[in-house]
Amino acid sequence: MIISNISKAIGIVLFSMVSLSSFAQDAIARQAPSDRRLKDIRNVKLNNTAALSADLNNPAANIYTDWTENIRGCSGVVPANYKIDLRGFCMPTPSRKVNSLFGPRWGRQHEGLDIKVYIGDTIRAAFDGKVRICKYNGRGYGYYLVLRHPNGLETLYGHLSKQLVKKDQIVRAGEPIGLGGNTGKSSGSHLHFETRVLGQPINPALLFDFEHQDVTSDFYVIRNGIRNGSLAARTANQMGANENQHTMASAANTNDRTTDSSEESAETKQNAVNKQSSRKKTNNKAVSYSVKKGDTLFSIARQHGTTVEKLCRLNGIKSTSILRTGQTIKCS
């Protein structure tokens, strides 16, 4: 009887061991594909991180062929219909006040926006990128930085009181890079902010809406390319899914918002003169214009064949006045 019970107990133990072994093997077999998937995911993540790091080490290498401390003389080629991705941005400052716009000022071209900040205010990188220039210019930008970004854009931050990064340093969007100041040729504390491609200035208001602390669209499109720092043709901004276009330096279309182009052709100039002459002959009554997002006094003057000075006289405003969307401007 005792021997029989012992035999039964041994049998039960052996059966349990076999069952447990089978269960464990089944569990391991079920888990193996998950482990492989997890390994694949980790590999993809590591590869993406490596690619991003390489991109930031040599940002926008597909269009730039140099890495110098020359602001305007960049070498390279931007192809036609080149999209600058504005997603993943950070506003350089939470300030919404623009003191001075892009365009002619005091007899020369003002190539950026002056944003009101106070000495010591934090200035942040607009996108991921790498510091190309970290210098001081006492007769110009004061303490300033130039960052190159993988999307092809370069951003400049001027009149800083302090630079928090160094040349060739990789930075992330939103990372503090400097402090607001009043250094260099400046009449008051502010941030001078520029956006450039291949050394050519682009009106930052076409990309950044400081009043609403947002970008104007997901992409900014350069329609006809830039070669070795020269504007080969007009550029345009793609606004949302409906692709509303806002062209730069277009004298031929008065419905477009315009800005100055340093490489404007003689033919375009003549067309502008002809249009202006035609308007004077056909328009004998007062003309008014409703301000659109991104307009400047200079662009409105160009559209209507007049001057900024005349617009200021007609509307009782100053050349530094900030225009509001929907504001009515008398043009003649």
C-alpha positions as CSV (number, residue, x, y, z in Angstrom):
1,M,0.0,0.0,0.0
2,I,2.8,2.4,1.0
3,I,4.7,1.5,-2.2
4,S,1.6,2.1,-4.3
5,N,1.2,5.6,-2.8
6,I,4.8,6.5,-3.3
7,S,4.6,5.4,-7.0
8,K,1.5,7.6,-7.5
9,A,3.2,10.6,-5.9
10,I,6.3,10.1,-8.1
11,G,4.1,9.9,-11.2
12,I,2.3,13.1,-10.3
13,V,5.6,14.9,-9.8
14,L,6.9,13.7,-13.1
15,F,3.7,14.7,-14.9
16,S,3.8,18.1,-13.3
17,M,7.4,18.6,-14.3
18,V,6.7,17.7,-17.9
19,S,3.6,19.9,-18.0
20,L,5.5,22.9,-16.5
21,S,8.4,22.4,-19.0
22,S,5.9,22.4,-21.9
23,F,4.1,25.5,-20.6
24,A,7.4,27.3,-20.2
25,Q,8.5,26.4,-23.7
26,D,5.2,27.6,-25.1
27,A,5.5,30.9,-23.2
28,I,9.1,31.4,-24.5
29,A,7.9,30.6,-28.0
30,R,5.1,33.1,-27.8
31,Q,7.4,35.8,-26.4
32,A,10.2,35.4,-29.0
33,P,8.5,37.3,-31.8
34,S,7.8,40.2,-29.4
35,D,11.5,40.3,-28.3
36,R,12.5,40.4,-32.0
37,R,10.0,43.2,-32.7
38,L,11.3,45.2,-29.7
39,K,14.8,44.7,-30.9
40,D,13.8,46.0,-34.4
41,I,12.1,49.0,-32.9
42,R,15.2,49.8,-30.8
43,N,17.4,49.5,-33.9
44,V,15.1,51.9,-35.8
45,K,15.2,54.4,-33.0
46,L,19.0,54.2,-32.8
47,N,19.3,54.6,-36.5
48,N,17.0,57.6,-36.5
49,T,18.9,59.2,-33.6
50,A,22.2,58.6,-35.5
51,A,20.7,60.2,-38.7
52,L,19.4,63.2,-36.8
53,S,22.8,63.7,-35.1
54,A,24.5,63.5,-38.5
55,D,22.0,66.0,-39.9
56,L,22.7,68.5,-37.1
57,N,26.5,68.0,-37.5
58,N,26.2,69.2,-41.1
59,P,22.8,70.8,-41.4
60,A,21.2,71.3,-44.8
61,A,24.3,69.8,-46.5
62,N,22.1,69.1,-49.5
63,I,22.0,72.8,-50.4
64,Y,25.0,74.4,-48.7
65,T,28.6,73.7,-49.8
66,D,30.4,75.8,-47.2
67,W,30.7,76.5,-43.5
68,T,32.2,79.9,-43.0
69,E,31.6,83.0,-40.9
70,N,30.4,85.0,-43.8
71,I,26.7,86.0,-43.3
72,R,25.8,86.8,-46.9
73,G,28.4,85.0,-49.0
74,C,27.1,81.4,-48.6
75,S,27.8,79.0,-51.4
76,G,25.4,76.3,-52.7
77,V,22.3,75.8,-54.8
78,V,18.6,75.8,-53.7
79,P,16.5,73.9,-56.3
80,A,13.2,75.1,-57.6
81,N,10.1,74.5,-55.4
82,Y,12.3,73.8,-52.4
83,K,10.2,73.4,-49.2
84,I,11.5,74.7,-45.9
85,D,9.7,72.8,-43.2
86,L,8.6,75.2,-40.5
87,R,7.2,72.5,-38.2
88,G,9.0,71.8,-35.0
89,F,9.6,75.5,-34.5
90,C,9.9,77.5,-31.3
91,M,9.3,81.3,-31.2
92,P,12.6,83.0,-30.3
93,T,10.8,85.1,-27.7
94,P,7.3,85.3,-26.2
95,S,7.2,89.0,-27.0
96,R,4.5,89.9,-29.5
97,K,5.6,93.5,-30.1
98,V,7.4,94.3,-33.4
99,N,9.1,97.6,-33.3
100,S,10.5,97.7,-36.8
101,L,9.6,95.8,-39.9
102,F,11.5,94.3,-42.8
103,G,12.2,96.7,-45.6
104,P,13.7,100.2,-46.3
105,R,14.7,102.2,-43.2
106,W,16.9,105.3,-42.9
107,G,18.1,105.0,-46.5
108,R,19.0,101.3,-46.4
109,Q,17.5,97.9,-46.3
110,H,16.4,96.6,-42.9
111,E,16.9,92.9,-43.3
112,G,15.0,91.6,-40.3
113,L,12.4,92.3,-37.7
114,D,13.1,94.2,-34.4
115,I,11.2,92.5,-31.6
116,K,10.8,94.3,-28.3
117,V,12.6,92.5,-25.5
118,Y,14.3,93.7,-22.4
119,I,17.9,93.2,-21.3
120,G,18.3,89.7,-19.8
121,D,15.2,88.2,-21.5
122,T,15.8,84.7,-22.7
123,I,16.2,84.2,-26.5
124,R,15.6,80.7,-27.8
125,A,16.6,78.8,-30.9
126,A,13.8,78.8,-33.5
127,F,14.6,75.3,-34.8
128,D,17.1,72.5,-34.2
129,G,20.4,73.4,-35.7
130,K,24.1,74.3,-35.3
131,V,25.8,77.6,-34.4
132,R,27.6,78.8,-37.5
133,I,28.5,82.3,-36.2
134,C,29.0,83.6,-32.7
135,K,30.6,87.0,-32.8
136,Y,30.5,90.6,-31.7
137,N,30.1,93.6,-34.1
138,G,30.2,96.9,-32.3
139,R,29.0,98.9,-35.4
140,G,26.2,96.5,-36.3
141,Y,24.6,93.5,-34.6
142,G,26.5,93.8,-31.4
143,Y,26.7,90.3,-29.8
144,Y,25.0,88.1,-32.4
145,L,24.5,84.5,-33.4
146,V,23.7,82.7,-36.7
147,L,22.2,79.2,-36.6
148,R,21.9,76.9,-39.6
149,H,19.0,74.5,-39.6
150,P,18.4,71.1,-41.3
151,N,15.4,72.7,-43.1
152,G,17.8,75.0,-45.1
153,L,17.0,78.1,-43.2
154,E,19.5,80.2,-41.2
155,T,18.3,82.4,-38.3
156,L,20.2,85.4,-37.0
157,Y,19.8,86.9,-33.4
158,G,21.3,90.3,-32.9
159,H,22.0,92.9,-30.2
160,L,22.2,90.3,-27.5
161,S,23.6,91.1,-24.0
162,K,25.1,87.6,-23.7
163,Q,25.7,84.6,-25.9
164,L,24.9,81.3,-24.2
165,V,26.2,79.0,-26.9
166,K,29.5,78.7,-28.8
167,K,30.4,78.3,-32.5
168,D,29.8,74.8,-33.9
169,Q,27.5,73.9,-30.9
170,I,24.4,71.8,-31.7
171,V,21.2,73.3,-30.3
172,R,17.6,72.2,-30.1
173,A,14.5,74.2,-30.9
174,G,13.5,76.1,-27.8
175,E,17.0,75.9,-26.2
176,P,18.2,79.2,-24.6
177,I,20.9,80.6,-26.9
178,G,21.3,84.2,-25.6
179,L,19.9,87.0,-23.6
180,G,18.1,90.1,-24.9
181,G,20.2,93.3,-25.0
182,N,21.1,96.6,-26.5
183,T,24.6,96.0,-27.9
184,G,26.1,97.2,-31.2
185,K,24.3,99.8,-33.3
186,S,21.1,99.8,-31.3
187,S,18.9,102.6,-29.9
188,G,17.1,100.5,-27.3
189,S,16.9,96.9,-26.0
190,H,15.4,94.6,-28.6
191,L,16.0,91.4,-30.6
192,H,17.0,91.9,-34.2
193,F,15.8,88.6,-35.9
194,E,16.6,87.6,-39.5
195,T,15.8,84.6,-41.6
196,R,18.1,83.8,-44.6
197,V,18.6,81.1,-47.2
198,L,22.0,80.9,-48.8
199,G,22.8,84.3,-47.3
200,Q,19.7,85.9,-48.9
201,P,17.4,87.7,-46.4
202,I,13.7,86.6,-46.4
203,N,11.1,88.7,-44.6
204,P,10.7,86.9,-41.2
205,A,7.0,88.0,-41.2
206,L,6.4,85.6,-44.1
207,L,7.4,82.7,-41.8
208,F,6.8,83.9,-38.2
209,D,3.7,85.6,-36.8
210,F,5.0,87.1,-33.6
211,E,1.6,88.7,-32.7
212,H,0.0,85.2,-32.6
213,Q,3.2,83.4,-31.6
214,D,3.0,80.9,-34.4
215,V,4.4,80.2,-37.9
216,T,2.4,81.4,-40.9
217,S,2.2,77.9,-42.4
218,D,3.8,74.4,-42.3
219,F,6.1,75.2,-45.2
220,Y,7.8,78.1,-46.9
221,V,8.4,77.4,-50.6
222,I,11.2,78.8,-52.7
223,R,9.7,78.6,-56.2
224,N,12.6,79.2,-58.6
225,G,15.7,78.5,-56.5
226,I,18.8,80.4,-55.3
227,R,22.3,79.9,-56.6
228,N,25.5,80.9,-54.6
229,G,23.7,83.5,-52.5
230,S,21.8,85.2,-55.4
231,L,18.0,85.2,-55.8
232,A,17.5,83.4,-59.1
233,A,13.8,84.3,-59.1
234,R,10.8,85.1,-57.0
235,T,10.0,83.1,-53.8
236,A,6.6,82.2,-52.5
237,N,5.0,81.1,-49.3
238,Q,2.6,78.1,-49.3
239,M,-0.2,78.8,-46.9
240,G,-2.0,75.6,-45.8
241,A,-3.8,73.1,-47.9
242,N,-5.3,75.6,-50.3
243,E,-1.8,76.8,-51.3
244,N,-2.6,80.5,-51.2
245,Q,0.6,82.1,-52.6
246,H,2.2,85.3,-51.2
247,T,5.0,86.2,-53.6
248,M,8.1,88.3,-52.9
249,A,9.1,91.2,-55.1
250,S,6.3,90.7,-57.6
251,A,5.5,93.9,-59.4
252,A,3.4,92.1,-62.0
253,N,0.6,91.0,-59.6
254,T,-0.9,93.6,-57.3
255,N,-2.9,91.0,-55.4
256,D,0.3,89.4,-54.0
257,R,2.1,90.7,-50.9
258,T,5.5,91.9,-52.0
259,T,9.0,92.6,-50.5
260,D,12.2,94.0,-52.0
261,S,14.4,91.8,-54.1
262,S,18.1,92.7,-54.4
263,E,18.3,91.0,-57.8
264,E,15.3,92.6,-59.4
265,S,15.6,92.6,-63.2
266,A,15.5,95.6,-65.5
267,E,12.4,94.1,-67.2
268,T,10.6,93.8,-63.9
269,K,11.5,97.4,-63.1
270,Q,10.1,98.6,-66.4
271,N,6.9,96.6,-65.9
272,A,6.5,98.3,-62.5
273,V,6.9,101.7,-64.1
274,N,4.4,100.9,-66.8
275,K,1.9,99.6,-64.3
276,Q,2.4,102.7,-62.2
277,S,1.8,104.9,-65.3
278,S,-1.2,102.9,-66.3
279,R,-2.8,103.3,-62.8
280,K,-2.3,107.1,-62.9
281,K,-4.1,107.3,-66.2
282,T,-7.0,105.1,-65.2
283,N,-7.5,105.7,-61.5
284,N,-8.8,109.2,-60.8
285,K,-10.6,108.5,-57.6
286,A,-9.3,107.6,-54.1
287,V,-8.0,104.1,-53.6
288,S,-8.0,102.3,-50.3
289,Y,-6.5,98.9,-49.4
290,S,-7.3,96.4,-46.6
291,V,-4.2,95.2,-44.9
292,K,-3.5,91.5,-45.2
293,K,-1.4,89.3,-42.9
294,G,2.3,90.0,-43.6
295,D,1.8,93.3,-45.4
296,T,4.2,96.1,-44.9
297,L,4.0,99.8,-45.8
298,F,6.7,99.1,-48.4
299,S,4.9,96.2,-50.0
300,I,1.6,98.2,-50.1
301,A,3.4,101.2,-51.7
302,R,4.9,98.9,-54.3
303,Q,1.6,97.3,-55.1
304,H,-0.1,100.7,-55.7
305,G,2.7,102.5,-57.4
306,T,3.4,105.0,-54.6
307,T,5.9,105.6,-51.8
308,V,6.0,104.9,-48.1
309,E,6.2,108.6,-47.4
310,K,3.0,109.3,-49.3
311,L,1.2,106.5,-47.6
312,C,2.3,108.0,-44.2
313,R,1.0,111.4,-45.2
314,L,-2.3,110.1,-46.5
315,N,-3.0,108.0,-43.4
316,G,-1.3,110.2,-40.7
317,I,1.0,107.4,-39.6
318,K,4.8,106.9,-39.4
319,S,7.0,104.5,-41.4
320,T,7.6,102.5,-38.2
321,S,3.9,102.1,-37.5
322,I,2.7,98.5,-37.0
323,L,-0.1,97.5,-39.4
324,R,-3.1,95.5,-38.2
325,T,-4.8,92.9,-40.3
326,G,-8.0,94.4,-41.8
327,Q,-6.8,98.0,-41.3
328,T,-7.8,100.3,-44.2
329,I,-4.9,102.2,-45.8
330,K,-5.5,105.1,-48.2
331,C,-3.3,104.7,-51.2
332,S,-4.2,107.8,-53.3
